[in-house]
Amino acid sequence: MYFLKLKNSILGKIYIKKKDVYFKYSANEQWTGEYWLDGKKIYTKTIYQKIGTSGDSGTITIPHNIQNIGDFSAIDFNHSFWIAGNHKWAFNSKENSEYISLIRIGNSVLYAQTSSGWSGFYGYITLRYTKTTD
C-alpha cells in the first residue's frame, strides 16, 4: 500500500491510503491487497459452478477447492449471481415459490438451499477469506 499526499487549505496535509494492487477477478486464488482484523491477508476466488442438477431441492453442496480457509470467510454477493437462460439472478432471490440461497461456507464446500425449479443452473460465486497458513 502507498499513501497519496494532498494539501487542503483548511485541513493542511491529508494522507489517503491507496491500494497498490490492480485487481482482476479470477477463478484462481489471489490476494486482494487487504488485511482482516487479525492482520491476515484476505484472498478471493470466483467459482463458476453448476448448482445442483435439474429437479434438486433442499440443501446442495458446491465444492470450492480452497485449502486452509481461516476464521474469516464470506460470500461477496455484489459479485455473485446465477444464470437462467438470458437472465442473471442474484443469489438469495425468490419468485413465487421458487428460490435459491447461499447459506454457508464449509471447509471444502458451499451450502445452498434451492427449490426444484431453480436448480441445475450455473452461477458465479465470489468468495473472500483468510487462510490458516498465513
FITOR-252950 format. One record per residue: residue in three letters; chain; x, y, z of N, C-alpha, C, O in turn. Coordinates in steps of 0.02 Angstrom, whole numbers. Atoms other than C-alpha are relative to their C-alpha. Layout:
<nodes>
(ALA A (X Y Z) (X Y Z) (X Y Z) (X Y Z))
...
</nodes>
This chain:
<nodes>
(MET A (42 -59 0) (0 0 0) (44 62 0) (101 61 24))
(TYR A (-36 -63 -1) (53 178 -27) (-49 55 20) (-110 43 23))
(PHE A (42 -55 -22) (-12 347 29) (3 56 -51) (57 73 -77))
(LEU A (6 -56 44) (-72 488 -82) (0 62 44) (-42 67 89))
(LYS A (-5 -60 -42) (-22 657 -9) (-34 58 -36) (-17 75 -93))
(LEU A (35 -58 27) (-140 803 -39) (7 59 48) (22 49 107))
(LYS A (-2 -58 -43) (-141 980 27) (-68 33 -2) (-96 45 -56))
(ASN A (65 -32 -6) (-302 1060 89) (9 64 40) (44 65 90))
(SER A (-9 -64 -33) (-315 1243 139) (-28 2 71) (-4 41 112))
(ILE A (29 0 -67) (-420 1203 292) (33 -53 44) (52 -38 101))
(LEU A (-26 55 -40) (-353 1035 349) (76 -7 -1) (105 -41 41))
(GLY A (-73 7 7) (-172 1053 294) (15 -61 -42) (-19 -74 -92))
(LYS A (-19 59 38) (-88 895 232) (-48 -58 15) (-65 -70 73))
(ILE A (44 57 -7) (-202 746 202) (34 -60 -32) (61 -55 -87))
(TYR A (-29 61 26) (-140 569 178) (-57 -50 -11) (-95 -65 35))
(ILE A (52 49 16) (-254 444 91) (34 -66 -17) (77 -69 -61))
(LYS A (-29 66 13) (-211 260 97) (-31 -28 -63) (-92 -28 -71))
(LYS A (23 29 63) (-223 181 -75) (29 -70 -8) (84 -84 16))
(LYS A (-26 67 16) (-206 1 -132) (46 4 -60) (32 40 -108))
(ASP A (-44 3 58) (-62 -34 -248) (-9 -66 -37) (39 -94 -65))
(VAL A (17 63 33) (-149 -188 -319) (-48 15 -56) (-98 50 -47))
(TYR A (46 -6 55) (-228 -193 -489) (-40 -65 -1) (-14 -117 -21))
(PHE A (39 59 -14) (-369 -313 -455) (-37 -24 -62) (-64 15 -100))
(LYS A (36 32 54) (-442 -435 -581) (-33 -63 29) (2 -104 58))
(TYR A (34 59 -25) (-574 -564 -535) (26 -61 -37) (41 -58 -97))
(SER A (-32 59 29) (-511 -740 -565) (-27 -63 33) (-51 -62 90))
(ALA A (17 66 -28) (-551 -924 -541) (58 -26 42) (51 -76 77))
(ASN A (-58 19 -41) (-378 -935 -461) (1 43 63) (-19 101 63))
(GLU A (-6 -36 -63) (-348 -886 -281) (50 57 -8) (103 49 -39))
(GLN A (-46 -57 1) (-270 -714 -263) (-10 43 62) (-64 45 91))
(TRP A (2 -47 -56) (-229 -591 -125) (-33 64 -24) (-17 89 -78))
(THR A (37 -60 19) (-345 -439 -128) (40 64 12) (21 117 -13))
(GLY A (-36 -60 -21) (-215 -319 -57) (-27 27 66) (-4 79 90))
(GLU A (31 -21 -63) (-320 -307 102) (18 -49 55) (39 -106 43))
(TYR A (-12 41 -60) (-299 -374 279) (-62 -2 43) (-99 47 46))
(TRP A (55 7 -46) (-428 -439 402) (19 30 67) (77 50 76))
(LEU A (-11 -30 -66) (-444 -377 582) (59 -30 37) (93 4 75))
(ASP A (-55 33 -34) (-318 -505 643) (66 7 -36) (116 -23 -16))
(GLY A (-61 -12 37) (-189 -446 516) (14 -50 -55) (64 -43 -91))
(LYS A (-11 49 53) (-207 -595 400) (-23 27 -68) (-70 67 -71))
(LYS A (18 -21 68) (-214 -568 212) (-69 -27 -18) (-88 -82 2))
(ILE A (65 22 26) (-386 -577 130) (11 -21 -73) (38 16 -113))
(TYR A (-4 28 67) (-394 -686 -25) (-69 -2 -31) (-120 3 4))
(THR A (63 7 35) (-528 -702 -157) (7 -51 -56) (61 -64 -82))
(LYS A (3 49 54) (-581 -830 -285) (-72 0 -25) (-118 2 15))
(THR A (66 4 29) (-728 -837 -405) (-10 -70 -29) (32 -94 -68))
(ILE A (16 68 22) (-808 -1006 -437) (-55 3 -52) (-105 38 -42))
(TYR A (54 7 49) (-909 -1045 -593) (-21 -73 4) (17 -118 -13))
(GLN A (20 68 -18) (-1011 -1198 -548) (-73 -11 -14) (-114 34 -7))
(LYS A (70 20 6) (-1171 -1290 -588) (-27 -11 70) (5 -41 113))
(ILE A (29 2 -66) (-1286 -1276 -439) (-52 -56 3) (-111 -46 -14))
(GLY A (43 58 -2) (-1358 -1449 -414) (-16 -25 -70) (13 -3 -119))
(THR A (25 24 65) (-1445 -1544 -553) (-74 16 -4) (-107 25 47))
(SER A (70 -18 10) (-1614 -1506 -627) (-46 -43 43) (-41 -105 42))
(GLY A (47 35 -42) (-1751 -1553 -506) (22 -9 72) (-19 -29 114))
(ASP A (-23 3 -70) (-1643 -1549 -348) (-38 51 42) (-56 105 17))
(SER A (27 -49 -47) (-1719 -1465 -197) (29 -15 68) (51 -71 82))
(GLY A (-30 8 -66) (-1659 -1437 -21) (71 25 0) (88 72 -36))
(THR A (-69 -23 -6) (-1476 -1420 27) (44 -32 -53) (43 -93 -63))
(ILE A (-45 22 53) (-1349 -1432 -114) (71 22 21) (80 76 47))
(THR A (-69 -19 -14) (-1160 -1434 -91) (35 17 -65) (24 -14 -117))
(ILE A (-38 -25 57) (-1044 -1341 -209) (73 1 20) (91 39 65))
(PRO A (-71 0 -19) (-857 -1381 -200) (34 66 -17) (23 94 -70))
(HIS A (-36 -62 14) (-744 -1228 -185) (75 -12 -9) (110 32 -34))
(ASN A (-70 18 10) (-574 -1316 -184) (50 50 28) (102 63 -2))
(ILE A (-45 -46 -34) (-495 -1192 -64) (30 -37 60) (-7 -65 100))
(GLN A (-34 33 -56) (-366 -1262 56) (13 49 57) (29 107 45))
(ASN A (-19 -37 -60) (-341 -1198 234) (-38 66 10) (-7 117 24))
(ILE A (40 -60 -13) (-485 -1073 249) (7 19 73) (1 -24 117))
(GLY A (-9 -25 -68) (-458 -965 402) (-65 17 34) (-119 -5 13))
(ASP A (58 -18 -40) (-577 -889 529) (-49 45 -38) (-109 43 -27))
(PHE A (43 -44 38) (-643 -758 407) (-14 -32 -68) (32 -49 -105))
(SER A (21 20 67) (-742 -817 255) (-68 30 -13) (-112 30 30))
(ALA A (63 -33 17) (-882 -728 164) (-14 -7 -74) (32 -13 -115))
(ILE A (21 -1 70) (-980 -734 4) (-7 73 -20) (-41 112 14))
(ASP A (5 -68 26) (-961 -574 -97) (-62 3 -45) (-57 -10 -105))
(PHE A (63 1 37) (-1142 -555 -150) (-3 53 -55) (-42 47 -102))
(ASN A (-1 -51 53) (-1102 -399 -253) (29 -28 -65) (16 -2 -119))
(HIS A (-33 28 58) (-1001 -509 -371) (-17 -74 -8) (25 -114 -29))
(SER A (24 69 5) (-1102 -671 -366) (-71 1 -29) (-113 41 -8))
(PHE A (66 4 30) (-1251 -718 -473) (-7 -67 -36) (43 -101 -48))
(TRP A (12 62 38) (-1330 -866 -563) (-38 17 -63) (-71 68 -67))
(ILE A (24 -14 67) (-1386 -879 -743) (-54 -51 -19) (-43 -111 -15))
(ALA A (54 42 26) (-1551 -946 -811) (-20 29 -67) (-52 81 -70))
(GLY A (14 -25 67) (-1567 -926 -999) (38 65 -11) (99 67 -3))
(ASN A (-31 -66 12) (-1533 -743 -1040) (-4 45 62) (11 104 58))
(HIS A (9 -40 -61) (-1567 -686 -861) (54 -16 51) (76 -73 57))
(LYS A (-47 7 -55) (-1444 -658 -720) (-37 18 65) (-69 71 69))
(TRP A (37 -7 -62) (-1513 -677 -545) (48 8 58) (102 -22 59))
(ALA A (-38 -5 -62) (-1447 -625 -376) (-12 -63 41) (-67 -91 40))
(PHE A (12 54 -48) (-1420 -764 -251) (-44 28 55) (-49 89 65))
(ASN A (49 -18 -52) (-1545 -762 -108) (-60 36 -30) (-88 81 0))
(SER A (59 -29 32) (-1683 -719 -231) (-57 -50 1) (-47 -110 7))
(LYS A (60 41 -3) (-1861 -783 -233) (-51 29 -48) (-59 90 -52))
(GLU A (55 -21 44) (-2001 -776 -361) (-54 -53 6) (-43 -111 -10))
(ASN A (55 46 -14) (-2169 -854 -320) (25 -53 50) (45 -35 105))
(SER A (-22 51 -46) (-2123 -1022 -241) (71 -25 -15) (96 -71 18))
(GLU A (-69 20 18) (-1950 -1037 -324) (50 44 35) (40 104 43))
(TYR A (-51 -38 -35) (-1793 -984 -232) (68 -34 -6) (73 -93 -22))
(ILE A (-67 27 -8) (-1606 -1006 -215) (37 45 49) (36 106 42))
(SER A (-36 -37 -52) (-1499 -954 -66) (66 -34 14) (69 -95 23))
(LEU A (-63 25 -25) (-1316 -973 -24) (-2 9 75) (-15 64 99))
(ILE A (12 -6 -72) (-1318 -1012 160) (62 -6 44) (62 18 100))
(ARG A (-57 10 -45) (-1146 -1061 223) (62 -23 -39) (56 -54 -92))
(ILE A (-64 22 29) (-962 -1089 182) (30 -51 48) (43 -36 106))
(GLY A (-32 52 -39) (-888 -1252 244) (75 -4 -17) (99 36 -58))
(ASN A (-72 7 13) (-706 -1310 244) (16 -19 -72) (69 -1 -98))
(SER A (-14 21 69) (-721 -1387 70) (-57 14 -48) (-48 7 -109))
(VAL A (58 -12 43) (-894 -1342 4) (-40 61 23) (-34 83 81))
(LEU A (52 -49 -16) (-1027 -1206 -2) (-65 -37 6) (-75 -89 -25))
(TYR A (66 30 -7) (-1202 -1248 51) (-52 49 -27) (-51 108 -9))
(ALA A (53 -40 28) (-1352 -1184 -46) (-67 -35 13) (-70 -96 18))
(GLN A (68 26 -5) (-1539 -1205 -22) (-34 21 -65) (-30 78 -85))
(THR A (34 -15 62) (-1642 -1216 -181) (-65 -38 -7) (-73 -92 21))
(SER A (61 36 19) (-1814 -1261 -244) (14 -38 -64) (63 -24 -99))
(SER A (-13 44 57) (-1829 -1391 -381) (2 36 -67) (39 16 -112))
(GLY A (2 -36 64) (-1867 -1265 -520) (60 43 -13) (73 62 -70))
(TRP A (-58 -44 10) (-1710 -1162 -491) (66 -36 12) (116 -3 25))
(SER A (-64 37 -6) (-1579 -1299 -476) (23 -21 -69) (-17 -24 -116))
(GLY A (-28 23 64) (-1465 -1359 -615) (25 56 -44) (44 43 -101))
(PHE A (-26 -57 38) (-1413 -1185 -673) (72 14 22) (93 -8 76))
(TYR A (-69 -19 -17) (-1235 -1115 -675) (0 68 35) (-43 110 23))
(GLY A (-7 -64 -35) (-1178 -974 -564) (72 18 13) (116 -25 14))
(TYR A (-65 -27 -21) (-1029 -864 -521) (-6 17 73) (-50 54 93))
(ILE A (1 -12 -72) (-990 -862 -336) (70 25 20) (119 -11 12))
(THR A (-64 -30 -21) (-854 -746 -270) (6 -5 76) (-37 18 112))
(LEU A (-14 9 -71) (-779 -789 -101) (57 45 21) (102 59 -18))
(ARG A (-55 -37 -31) (-668 -685 14) (16 -36 66) (-30 -55 102))
(TYR A (-18 42 -58) (-571 -772 152) (73 12 21) (113 38 -18))
(THR A (-68 3 -23) (-415 -782 258) (22 -73 -1) (-18 -118 -14))
(LYS A (-27 69 1) (-301 -935 268) (33 -14 67) (62 30 98))
(THR A (-32 20 -63) (-240 -1031 419) (76 -2 -6) (111 -1 45))
(THR A (-73 6 10) (-66 -1040 342) (36 66 1) (97 67 1))
(ASP A (-32 -67 -2) (-34 -851 347) (18 19 71) (46 73 82))
</nodes>
